Amino acid sequence: MIRDIVIHMNGEQPLVADIEAMPTATDTCLVCTNLRYIDGKKPTFVDFVDSWFMVPMALIRFVEVPKRSLEPVEGLIALPAGRVFDDVPEMDAESSAAFLRRIAEA
């Protein structure tokens, strides 16, 4: 379980949620639970707090995953096996822009 990700949606306030695993490139929806606003309040469109939600990727600008969300919690597995994010090198602005252009062209 990856806890407290921030979902930035098109034209909406950011939402905080928990997900089972990192989304993949082939996912069309983000499946999450424990959906709430950043201040911890339940959104008005949520009827049951224990529900699972499927948010279409078309409505999502980006998903923010705080580093603390990826840290292992005792008794829980935070990352799929083999996924390591601590070794990702820092990118300068030029490299970041080139990387984003390649993604947009794909």
GIBELDA-V428635 format. One record per backbone hydrogen bond with DSSP energy under -1.0 kcal/mol. NH is the residue of the N-H (numbers start at 0). CO is the residue of the C=O. Records with the same first field share a line. If there is no record, write none. Layout:
NH=CO ; CO
This chain:
1=18
4=16
5=63
6=14
7=61
9=58
11=8
14=6
15=35
16=4
17=32
18=1
26=23
29=54
31=52
32=17
35=15
36=40
39=36
45=42
50=47
52=31
54=29
56=27
58=55
59=56
60=7
61=7
63=5
68=65
69=66
75=72
82=79
95=91
96=92
97=93
98=94
99=95
100=96
101=97
102=98
103=99
104=100
105=101
